[in-house]
């Protein structure tokens, strides 16, 4: 049995217990409605959590500092939005993270060009380091402002390490 099957059967068991609670209990209607809402929320939460576990590219913002490992560009076409898939290794406390992470970014022509240039240099053996800062916009709740999660991404050559003098 795979981990996917285990998660599926666990959710089926939760639904079975919910069905028993709704049919066989003498709970008030508001408690039953709350239970239905809780299990529905659990479904949506587990769906997004499992995307991260299964290795799908994250839709979260890029790390503040990162090393560019690879990029795949899917250009927009009729009836299909484009996307930029980026594999990066976050830099935490001045050191690369132990494992790389994949990110899915919305297509932008300027970021497409930037990633193309960065990947050319990576193929030539020049490591690329990047920074991602949130775009500044009007204050307020981010879910009310479209594009509030956009970032300014900059990519440059990784500086050569400075060796100490003898």
Wavefront OBJ file of the C-alpha trace (Angstrom):
o trace
v 0.000 0.000 0.000
v 1.408 3.379 -0.993
v 1.212 6.513 1.139
v -1.404 7.860 -1.283
v -3.630 4.838 -0.635
v -3.167 5.251 3.118
v -4.251 8.897 2.974
v -7.258 7.976 0.826
v -8.390 5.232 3.229
v -7.879 7.517 6.224
v -10.153 10.101 4.643
v -12.750 7.410 3.821
v -12.670 6.382 7.502
v -13.227 10.000 8.589
v -16.180 10.256 6.195
v -17.623 7.002 7.563
v -17.395 8.287 11.143
v -18.993 11.554 10.009
v -21.864 9.625 8.404
v -22.409 7.669 11.619
v -22.336 10.869 13.665
v -24.889 12.534 11.402
v -27.301 9.589 11.276
v -27.035 7.864 14.654
v -26.335 10.708 17.081
v -28.772 12.951 18.905
v -26.538 15.961 18.557
v -28.161 19.309 17.816
v -28.370 20.387 14.179
v -25.792 23.154 14.664
v -23.234 20.620 15.945
v -23.831 18.345 12.956
v -23.494 21.296 10.572
v -20.231 22.284 12.293
v -18.932 18.750 11.894
v -19.754 18.772 8.170
v -17.984 22.141 7.788
v -14.947 20.847 9.699
v -14.586 17.725 7.534
v -15.051 19.786 4.358
v -12.291 22.149 5.498
v -10.111 19.128 6.341
v -10.509 17.892 2.767
v -9.333 21.167 1.209
v -6.466 21.538 3.696
v -5.257 17.981 3.079
v -5.465 18.478 -0.693
v -3.098 21.469 -0.562
v -0.831 19.765 1.991
v -0.537 16.646 -0.147
v 0.537 18.678 -3.174
v 3.662 19.655 -1.237
v 4.288 16.068 -0.128
v 3.860 14.573 -3.595
v 6.462 16.854 -5.142
v 4.291 19.239 -7.119
v 5.893 22.654 -7.663
v 5.096 25.046 -4.853
v 2.961 28.091 -5.602
v 4.466 29.893 -2.609
v 6.797 32.828 -3.037
v 10.419 32.166 -3.897
v 12.888 32.275 -0.985
v 14.543 35.611 -0.289
v 17.951 34.333 -1.510
v 18.508 31.282 -3.660
v 20.824 29.493 -6.087
v 19.242 28.861 -9.500
v 19.513 25.197 -10.494
v 17.140 24.857 -13.459
v 14.194 26.495 -15.175
v 11.528 25.292 -17.587
v 9.474 27.854 -19.460
v 5.965 27.128 -20.697
v 4.965 30.002 -22.954
v 1.327 31.077 -23.065
v -0.746 29.964 -26.037
v -4.397 30.076 -27.029
v -6.532 28.867 -24.134
v -3.502 28.075 -21.982
v -1.746 30.256 -19.464
v 2.004 30.117 -19.465
v 4.091 29.258 -16.434
v 7.682 29.389 -15.282
v 8.923 26.346 -13.396
v 12.043 27.074 -11.369
v 14.196 24.727 -9.296
v 16.163 26.590 -6.662
v 18.195 25.882 -3.579
v 17.338 28.384 -0.839
v 20.211 30.092 0.960
v 19.653 29.997 4.711
v 22.182 31.558 7.105
v 24.681 31.931 4.271
v 24.550 28.235 3.308
v 22.457 26.407 0.714
v 19.494 24.431 2.046
v 20.004 20.652 2.118
v 17.344 19.999 -0.548
v 16.231 21.993 -3.603
v 12.609 22.993 -4.167
v 10.511 23.473 -7.300
v 8.356 26.586 -7.701
v 5.682 27.496 -10.221
v 5.558 31.175 -11.120
v 3.043 32.972 -13.323
v 4.398 33.723 -16.798
v 6.005 37.120 -17.259
v 8.002 38.067 -20.342
v 10.724 39.935 -18.426
v 11.196 37.046 -15.972
v 11.277 34.647 -18.947
v 14.205 36.603 -20.440
v 15.965 36.793 -17.064
v 15.682 33.038 -16.520
v 16.881 32.319 -20.067
v 20.021 34.381 -19.477
v 20.575 32.738 -16.106
v 20.229 29.235 -17.546
v 22.699 30.033 -20.357
v 25.270 30.960 -17.742
v 24.463 27.881 -15.622
v 25.110 25.680 -18.671
v 28.471 27.454 -19.096
v 29.359 26.563 -15.498
v 28.732 29.979 -13.931
v 26.559 29.529 -10.833
v 23.669 31.963 -10.551
v 22.366 33.432 -7.307
v 19.028 35.180 -7.082
v 17.018 37.382 -4.774
v 13.253 37.719 -4.560
v 11.590 40.674 -2.887
v 7.842 41.278 -2.687
v 6.575 44.061 -4.916
v 5.489 47.090 -2.985
v 1.917 48.144 -3.514
v -1.045 49.591 -1.667
v -1.436 48.564 1.940
v -4.281 46.341 3.075
v -5.294 42.718 2.946
v -3.306 40.893 0.258
v -6.195 38.652 -0.777
v -8.169 41.772 -1.733
v -5.431 43.057 -4.046
v -4.697 41.044 -7.196
v -0.979 40.600 -7.791
v -0.087 41.280 -4.148
v 1.972 38.097 -4.058
v 4.169 39.123 -7.015
v 7.904 39.420 -6.507
v 10.816 41.334 -7.979
v 13.311 38.646 -8.965
v 16.950 39.442 -9.705
v 19.571 36.928 -10.843
v 23.335 37.515 -10.976
v 26.589 35.573 -11.103
v 27.663 33.944 -7.864
v 30.720 35.883 -6.668
v 34.014 33.980 -6.616
v 34.940 32.908 -3.074
v 37.627 35.001 -1.417
v 40.413 32.799 -0.127
v 42.344 33.942 2.949
v 45.915 35.105 2.506
v 48.774 32.822 3.495
l 1 2 3 4 5 6 7 8 9 10 11 12 13 14 15 16 17 18 19 20 21 22 23 24 25 26 27 28 29 30 31 32 33 34 35 36 37 38 39 40 41 42 43 44 45 46 47 48 49 50 51 52 53 54 55 56 57 58 59 60 61 62 63 64 65 66 67 68 69 70 71 72 73 74 75 76 77 78 79 80 81 82 83 84 85 86 87 88 89 90 91 92 93 94 95 96 97 98 99 100 101 102 103 104 105 106 107 108 109 110 111 112 113 114 115 116 117 118 119 120 121 122 123 124 125 126 127 128 129 130 131 132 133 134 135 136 137 138 139 140 141 142 143 144 145 146 147 148 149 150 151 152 153 154 155 156 157 158 159 160 161 162 163 164 165 166
